C-alpha cells in the first residue's frame, strides 16, 4: 500500500507542477519533477559541487506542444532556479535549432550580457520525437555585472596579444572579438584575439586581453597537431626558402572556367603504393597521346604457350577499350579471363576489311598486382605477327594516361599485352592536384609549400604520372622527398571525406561542402601535421626521416580532418581534459577511416624509432605499450611513463606541458572505444555512430565526466537504455575507471619528482 501511495503522490506532483508552465519553480521542485518522471534514469552532473548543473538527462518534461526555440525557452524559464539562470529571456539568445535523422531536435542558446557573448557559455535543450525534453547540457555562469565599454581599442589589444606570443609582424590569421570572460568567479570585459602563426614556431593562439586595462588575462595555443608540438622533436629553425611564383591557378579559377579539365592520374605514395588520383589539367582537345611501338618478342617469348596461346599482363589503370589491327576481314573475339581461366568478358567484332578494330569493353579497375589474361580469336586465314594495341579512355583526349601494347600469338589465338605510356605534351601544359569530381562539395586542393611555411601554388606536374621519386628516408628537401606526400594527402583527403559523408551524412568539415585544402612539404624536416582552425586547412611535414617520415598517411589525414569537424561541431577548448577529448575524437576516427589496426601513426614512424620498438605514435588497444616523452614521465603514476589506459593513470600536467596533457590523457577515452568494439563485441560502427552523435551533447569546455554522459545519452538515443550497446559503453567506462561526475580536480596527483 505504501508503494501505491508514493506512486500516487508522485503523479499528483508531476501533474500539479505541470499545470503552471508560465511560472518558475523552486530548484527543489524541479528536481522532484525530474525524478518523478525519470525514476532511476535521471542523471545530474555538476562540474563544481556548488555550481549549476552542466548535464541533466532523463525524462524532464511531459509532451510539449513542439520542439522549437520558444518551447525550449519556456522550459528554461520554468526551471530557471534549478539551472541557476536569473532571467533566461534576457540572458540567453537562441543560435541554432537542428533536427537530426532520428527526428530528435536540439535548440542551442548562447549566454549574453549587454549584447556580448559570455565566453563560449552555451546551453542546449534536447527534445525526443514526442516533443519531450530529455536532456539539457552546457555551461552557464551567474549573471555578470560589469562595464561593457572598452577603454582600449581592438588594434591596441591585437598588438599586446602579438607581443605576448612573440608573433612575427605578419601572421597568417587574426580574429579579434569582444567578450565577457569569467575567471575564478570574476568577470572581465576582454578581447579574445585568435592569432594563427605558421612561420617559424607554429601556433594557433587564443590570447585574452583586459579591455579596460590592457593586461593579459589568459592565453593558450590551440594548434591541433597530430603529435605534441613542444618536444616530439624540436622544430628545426630554418631560413624561409626563396621561391618563385609559378602563377598556379586558384581553386576558383579552376572551378569556374572551361580551361581546366578533370582527369584521372596515377601516383606513387610515400610507401611506394600506387594510387589513383583525381586531378585537373589545362591540356586542350587535339593534343595526341604518345604511342610508342616496341618489339615485345623478348617480353613474351619466355611465357609463349603454343597450346593455350595466353599471355598474362598487369596494369594500374581503368581499361575501357582495346584496339587491334585485323589483317583480314572476318570475326574477331576478345576474351578477358582471370588467372584461373574463368571468362570475365567476351566481345566480338566483325571486321569488314583489314585495319584497326575496337573492342569496347565494360570498364573495370586493374589494380596493382592483379593479373588477368586477354586472348583474341581470329579467322583461320589470319596471319600471325606482332601488332600494336592501345588503351582508349572514355573521353580520350582529356585523359591523362594511355596504354601502348603488342599482340603476340599463333594461328587462331592472339594474346594482347599492354603497358603504360603518357601524353606527348605541348609546352606549357600542366597537371594539378585538384579534385573537382565530388558533387556535393567545393573540391580538394593540394598545395606544395616546397619547405616553406606558406604558399599559394597548387601542386603541379607536367604529366598525369605522379611517380617521380620513391621516398628513401632522406627529408633534406622537398625535391628529394618527392611527390609521395602530395599523392597521399590528396587521395587520403578524398577517402576521409567519403567516409564521413557515407557513414555519418556529414559533408566536409563544415557539413556544407567546404573545400578541403591540403598543404604538403611544410618546413624543413618538420615532425608534425596540424589542422589550422582559422584558415581551415591541413598541413603536413615531411618528418626528419628518423622519428617520422612524411606525415600524410591515411590515419594522420583522418585525424587532422576530424579536428576540423570538431571545430565546426562547436569546438572543444584545446587544453586539459577538454583538449584530450578533442584529441580522442581525432584518434578514434582515424582508426574508423583506416581500419588496418587500432594504432595511430603506424605508417609514419622513422627507422630509428621502429628500431627501438616504437611502431606507432599511440595505441587505442594497448596505450601502455608506448612511452610518453621525457618531460611527462615524472607525472606518471609509477614513473614508467606509459600512455594511460585508466583514470588512475591520468596525467595531471600543467598547461605549459602539452596544454595539460591533450596528447596523453586522450588514450584513456580511446581505450574505452576499443573495449566497446572488441572486448564487448559491438564493432567499430557502433563506436563510430555513438561517438559522432555525442558531439551534440558536448560543449566548449566539456570535462571527462560530461563526455561520459554524452556517450551514454547518445547510446540511449540510438539503441535504447536497455540495449547491449548501452551496457557495453557503460561497462567500458567502468573498466577505465571513468565514473559519473568525474573532474580533474577530484584527486590531483603531484609529480613524482
N, C-alpha and C positions, 0 to 999 in steps of 0.2 A: 504493500500500500504506500509506503514511503516513496518508492521509486516512481509510482504513478503520480503522486503529489508533486514531486520535484519536476517531473516532466511537464505536468500541467502548469506549474508556476513559470517554468521556462518559456512555454508557449505564450502564456499571458504577457510575460515580459517582452518577448520579441514583437508580438502583435501590438502591444501597447506602445512600445518605443517607436514603432514604425508609423504610428498614426500622425506624427508631427514632423514631416520631412523638412519643413521650413525652419525649425528651431534647432539650436545646437544642444548637444547632450554633454553631460559631465563625462570626463575621461573614463571614470569607472563604469558608468552606464554603457558607454560604447564598448568597453572590453567585455562586459557581461553579455551584450547583444552578440558580439562576435563569437564568444564562447558558446552561447546557446545555439547559434546557427551552425557552428563548425564542429562542435563536440571536441573530440581529441585531435582533430586535424588542424586546429588553429596554431599558427607559428608566428611569434612576435619577436623580432630581433632588434636590439639596440646596440649601436656601436659604443655608446657611452651609457653606463648603467643608469645615470640620472638624466639622460638626454632623450630626445624624441625617438620614436621607433623609425627604423630605416627600412625594415622589411616586415610586412604583415601579410599573411596568406591564409586562406581558408574560405569559408562562405561568409562574406562580410555584409551582405545585403539580401533583401528579397529580390524578386523580379522587378526591375525598374522599367520605366517607360521606353528607354532607348539606351544605346551605348554611344554617348557623344559628349562633347565638351560641357554643355550646360548640366547634364545629369551628373557627370563626374564632379563638377564644381559643387552642386547641391550636396553630394555625398561628403565632400571635404568640409563644407560649411557645417553640416550636421555633426560631424565628428571632429571638429577643429580642436577641441580641447584634448582629445586623445592624441592627435598628431601634433599638438602644441603649436598651432598656427593661429596667430592672433586674429587676423582678418583675411581669410583666403581670397575673397574677391578683390581686395586691394593689393595683396602681396604675391599673387600667382597669376601668370599670364600663360594661356594655352599656346603651345608652339607646334604641336602636331597631333593628328589623330590618324591612326592606322588600323586597318582590319586585315588580319592575316588569312592564310589559306585555310585555316581551320574555322574561320568565321568569328574568331575572337578579336576584340578591339582593345587598343590601349590609347589613352589620352595623356599626353605629356605636358607638364606645366613647368615654367621657369620662375624661380623666385626673383622678385624685383623690388627695388626701393627707389622711389622718386624717378622711376623710368630706367634705372640702371640695373643690370643683372647682378645678383649676389653670387659672385664667383660662378661655379658651374653647378649650383644647387638646383636640382630638379626633382620633381615628384611625378610618378606615373601611376595612373589608376587603370587597372586591368579589368575588363569585363569578359565573361564567358558568352557562349552563343545565346543564352537565355536572358541576357542583359543583367546578370548578377555580378556584382563586384567580387572578384576572387583574390585580388592582391593589390597592395599599394606599396611602392618601393621608391627609394631615393633619399636625397639629403636635403634637410631644411634647417636653417638657423633662426633663432628668435629674431623678431623684427629689429633691424638696426635703427639707431638714432644717430645720424651723422650729417655733417655739412657736405653737400654734394657738388659744390662749386670748386673746381680745382684752382690751386694757387700757382701751379706751374703748367706750361702748355705741353702739348704732346711731343713736339720736337725736342724740347729740353729733356723730357723723360726718355726718349729714344737715345739721346746722347749719353745719358747716365747708364742706361742699360748696356749700350755697346761697350762702354769703358769697363763695366763690371765683368764682362765676359771676354775682354781683350779681342773684340771683334775687329776685323780689318775695316778699312774705310768703306769698301763696297761689300755688302752682304748679299746673299742670294735671295733672301726673302725677309720682309719686315711686315708685321701686322700688329699695330697697337690698338687697344680698346680700353675704355674707362669702365671700371667695375667697382663693386663693393667687395672687399676682401676680408673675410673673418679669419682671425688668427688668435688662437688661445682665448677665445671668449671676447676678444675686442674686434672692433670694426675699423677698417681703413678705406678711405677713398683712394683707389690705386689705379695706375696704368699697368695693364698686363701687356708686356712687349714680347712678341714672338720673333726671335731672330734665328734665321737658318743660315749656317755657315758651311761652305764646302771647300774653302781654300785653306790650306794648312791643316789645323786641327778642326775636324768636323764637329758640328754641334747644331742642335735644334733647341735653342734656349728659350725658356719662359722666365722672364725677369719681371718682378713686381715692384713698381716704384711708387712710393707715397706721393699722391697728387697734391698734398699740402706742403710737404717738407722736402721732397726730392730724395728721401732716404730709400735705400734698398730694403724692402721688406722680406723678399724671398726670391729664390732662383733655383732652377734645376734644368738639366739637359735631358730633353725628351727624344733625342735621336735614337730611333728604334733599330738597333743593329742586330745582325744575326749572332754575333759574338760580343763579348764585353769590350767596349771601346778602350778602356783605360789600360788594360795590360794583357790582352791576348798576345800582342807584341807591340812595342812602341810604334807609333805612327812614324814612318820614315820621313824626315824633313827633306824636301827636295825643292829645287827651283822649278817653277811652273814652266813647262816646255814651251818654246816659241812655236806657234802653229800658223799655218797659212790657211785662210778660209778657202774652202772648196766650193762655196756657193751651193751647198746642199739644199734641195728643195724643202720647204716647210711641210708639215703634215697637211695643213690647209691647202697648199698648192697642189699636193699630190691628190688629195681627195676631191678637189673641186675643178680639176682640169682634165682634158682628154689626152694630154701629152703623155701621161704616165699610165702604163698598162700593168694590170696584175699578172702574175706569173707564178710558177712553181719552181723552186730551186732545190738544190741538194747541198747539204752542209756537213762538215765534219765537226763533231762536238769535241770538247776538251779531252774526253776519254777515248776518242777515236771512233765513236759510234756515228753512223751516218743518219742524218735526219732530213726529212722533207720539210721545207720551209716555204711560207708564202711571202712573196717579195713583189716589188714593182720595178719597172724599167722604162726608160724613155726610148726604147728601140721601136722604130716605126715600121708599119707594114711594108713589105718589099725587100727587107733585108733577109738574105737567104741563110739557111743553116749550112754549116760546113760538113760535107760528107767526104770522109777520107776512105778511099778504097784501099784494100790491103789484101795480101795473099794469106789466106788462112790455112793453107795446106799444113804448115808446121804446127798450127794450133790444134787442128782437128785430126791429123793423121794418126796420132797415138791413141785416139779413142774411136777411130773409124770401125764400124761394125757392119760388115757386108750382109749380114742376115737381117738385123733389125733396122739398120740404117738410121739410128737415133743419135743425136748429139745433145748433151746437156748444156745448159747455159745458166748464168746468174746475171741479175740486173738489179738496179736500185732505183727504179722509177716506175711510173704508170705506163703500161704498154697498152696502146689503144688501137693500133693498126700495124699490119705488116705488109710490105710490098715485095713482090717477087717478079723477076724478069722471066716470063714464059718464052721458051724458044720455039714452041709450035702452038697452033691452035688446039683447043681441047679442054677437058675438065681437070681442074686443079683443086685438090682438097687439102686444107690445113687442119691438122690435129694438134691440140695443146694437151699434153699429158703431165701428170705428176711423176715423181720418181718411181712409183710403184707400177706405172703403166696405165693408170686409170685416165681415160679421156675426159678432160675438163670442158673443152670446147671443140666443136667441129664447124668448119666454114668451107663452103665450096664456091668456086668462081669458074664461070665458063669463059675462056679466052677465045675471042673470035679470030684473033691473029696473034702472031708473035709480038711481044712487047711487055711493058710493065702491067701487072695486075695488082689489085689491092684487096687484102682480106681485112675487112672492118670488124675486128674482134670486140667483144664486150670488155670494157676496161677492167683491169684488176691490178692490184698492187703486187709487185715482186720485191720482197724485202731482202735486206742483206742476209746472205746465207741460204735463202730459198733456192731450190733448184727445180726447174721444170724442163720438159722435153717438147720440142716442136718438130713436126715432120710434114712434108708436103708430098702427097701422092700425085704423080704426073701421068700424062698419056704415055702409052707404051713406046711411041716413036720419039719421045723427047730425048734430047742428048743430055749428058751429064757433065757439068763443068761448074767451076766456081762462079757465083753471081754476087752482086752487091744488093743487100737489102737495106732498108732504112726504117726508122721509127717515125711515125707521124702523129703529132698531137692533135687534140680536138680542134684547136684553133692554132695551127702550127706556126703561123708567122709570129704569133705573140708568145709562143712557148720558149722556155729557156733552155731546153735540152733535147737532144735527138740521139737516136741510136744509128750508127752505121754498122753494117754487118755483112756476113757472107754465108752463102749456102754451099753445102758440100754433100754429095751423096752418090748413089749408084742406081741405075736402072729406074724403077718405078717410084723410089722414095728419095726425097731430098730433105736433109735436116738443115735448120736455119740457126745460125748463131748471131748474137748481137753484142755490140759494145758501145760505150758512151762516147759521144762527141759533143762539141759545143758550137755556139754560133760563130760565124765569120762576122766579127763586129765592125761596124763603121766607126771611125774616130769620134770620140765624144760620147758614145753610148755608155750608160751607167745602169747598174742594178742597185737597189736599196733595200735594206731590211725594214720593210713597211708592209704590214698585213692589213689589207682593206677588204678581206673576204668574209668577215663576221657581220651578219646583217643587223644585229641589234646594238652594236657599239661603234665607237668612233675610230677604231683601229689600234694596232700595236706597232710602235715605232721604237727602233733600237738605234742608239747613238754610240759613236766611237769617240771617247774622250782622249785617246792617244796619250795616256799617262798624265793628263791634266786633271783639273777639278771642275771644269766647266766646258761647255761647247754646244754648238747647235748643228753639228754635222751628223746627218744620218749615216749609219754605217754603209759604205758603198763598195762596189766591186765592179770589175769590167766584164764579168760574165756571171752566169747563174750558178756556177760551181764555187761554193764557199769552203774549199778544202785545200787551202794553200799550205798550211803547216800543221803537223801533228804536235801537240804540246809535249815538250820534253822535260819539263820541270824548271826551265830557265824563265824567270819572270822579270828579267832586267829591262825589257822594253816591250811595248805592245806588238811591235813587228815580230819579235821572236816568239811571243806567246801565240800569235796567230789569230785566226778568225773564230776559233772554237768558242770562246766566251760569248761572242755575238750570236753565233748559231744557237747555242744552248739557251741563252736568255730569251731570244726571240721565240724559239719553239716551246720552251717551258712556260712562258707567259701565256701563250695560247692554251696550252694544256690545262693550266691552273684556272684560267678564265672559264674554259668549258666545264671543268669540274664544278665550280660554284654555280654556273648557270643551270647545268643539268641536274645537279643534286639538291640545290637549295633555292633555285629560282632567283639567284642574285646576279645582277648584270653588271659586271666590272666591279671596281672598288666602291662606287657610289650608288649602285643599283640603277643608274641612269645612263649606262653605256660610256662612261668617261674613258677616253683613250688611255691606254697603258704605255707609259714611257719608260724604256729600259736604257740605262747608261752603263756601258762596259769599259774596261781598261781605265778604271778610275785610279789616279795616283800612281805612285811607284811602289811596286811590291806591297800593295795595300791589303791587309789581312782582315777585311770585313766586307759586309754588304749592308745596305740600310734603305729604309723607306723614308722619303722626305715628306713630312706631313704638311709643309707649307706649299711646296711646288708640286706635290703629288706625282713623284716619280721614284723609281727604284734604281739603285746604284750598286755596282759590283766591282770589287777589286780583283786583281789578278793573283793575290797571295804572294808570298815570298818564295814559294817552291819548297820550303822546309816545313813550316807549320801548316800552311794552307796552299793548295793550288787554286786556280781561278774559282771564285765562289758563285758559279752560275748553275750548279746542279739543280735538279727539279725540286728537291725539298727546300733548298735555300730560296729559290724564286717563290715557291708557295708560301714559305714563312714570311717573306717580305710583303707579298701581295696581301696576305692576311692582316698584317699591320695596317694596311690601307683600309681594309674592310672594317677593322676595329675602330679606326678613326671615324669613318662615316657612319658607323653604327652608334655613335655617341661618344666614343673615346673612353679610354681608361688611363688616368693620370700615370705618367711613366716614372713612378718611384714607389718604393716599399712594396707591400703586398699587392696594391692595385697594379703596379707595373709588372709584378710577377704574373698576375692574371693575364695581362696583356701578352706577355711572352708565352704563357702556356697556351693561349689560343693559337698563336703562330706555330708553335712546335707540334701541337696536336693536329692541326690541319695540314701541316707539312707532311705528316705520315698518312693522312687521308688521301692526299693527292699522289704521293709517292708511297705506294703500299708494299714496297720491296722489303721493308723491315720496320721496326719500331724505333730505330735510332735516327737521329737527325745529324746531317753533315758527314755521313759516311763516305760520300763521293768527293769530298773536298780536302781531305786530310793529306798533308805532305808526307813524303817518305820518311823524314826524320821522326815525325810524330807516330806514324804507323809502326816504326821500328821499336818504339817504347811501349807499344800496346794500345795507343790511343787511336782506335779505329773509327771513331766518330766524335762529334763535339759533345752531344748529350744523348741520353737514352731514356725513353719512356718506360721500357720494360724493366730495366735494371739500372736506375740512376747512379747507384753507388759504385758501379764498375769504373767510373771515371772520376778524376780528382779535380777539384776546383783550383783556380790559380793561387799562387803562393800567398798573396796578401789576405786571402779569405780563410786560410786554413785555421788560423787561431780562433775563428768564430764558430768552428765546427764543434759538435757535441763531444767528440773524443780526441780531437787533434789530428785525425787522419785525413780530414778534408774531402770526404766523399760527397758527391752530389746527394741531396736529401731525398728520401722516399717516404718519410713520415714526419708528422708535425713535431715530434720530439727532436727531430734533427734540424728544425728551422734555423736559418742563419740570421741572427739579429745584427745585421750590418748597418753601419751609419750611412747617411745619404751620400757621402763623398766616395763610397766604395760601391761601384755598380748600382748607383741610385738606390741603395738599400737592399740589394740582392735580387734585382729583377731577373737576371740570367741564372740565378742559383735556386731560389725558392720555387721557381716555376715548376721544377721537376717533381715536386710533391703532388701538385694538381695533375700534371701529365701522367704520373704513375697511376692515379685513380682511373684515368681514361683507359689505360692499358688493362687494368684489372677488370673493368666492366666488359671490355671487348673480349678478352682472352680467358681470364680466370673464371669470370661469371658466364662466359659463353654468349654474350649478346651480340658480338660482332662489331666491326668498325662503323657500319651505317647507323646503328642505334646511338653510338657515341657521337658521331658527327651531327646527326639530326638534333640530338638533345643539346649538345654544346652550342650549335649555331642558334637554336631558339633561345638559349639562355641570355644572349645579348639583350633581349627585350626586358630582362629583369635585373640588369646591372645599371650602375650609374658611374659617373666620372671618378668617384673616389671609393669604389666598392672594395670591401675587405674580403679576406678569405671566407669569413663566416657568411657574408652576403652572397658570395659566389656559390657556396654550398646550397643555399636556399634557392638561388636562381636555377641551378641544375635540377634540383628536386622538383621545383614547380614546373619546369619545362618537361620533365618526365611525366608528371601528372597530366599536363595538357595533352601530351602525345599518346600516352599509354594507359593512364589511369593510376590512381594511388594503390590499387590492389594488384598491379601488374608485376610480372617478374622483372621487367626493365627498371621500374622504380625501386624495387627491392635490391637490384644489383647496384644501382648508384648509391643507395643508402648504405649497403654493405661495404662498398669500396671506400666511402668516406670514413666509415668506422675503421677500415683496415689501415688507412693512412693517418688516423687519429684526428680528423677534422670534424669536430663536434659542433653542435648548434651554438651559434653566438660567439665563436672564437674571434679574438682580436689579437694583434701582435703585442698589445700592452698587458696581456694577461700574466704571463710569466717570463719576462725578458731574461735572457741568459747572457751574462757578460763574457767577453773574450777570455780564452784560456791563459793568455799571456799578453 
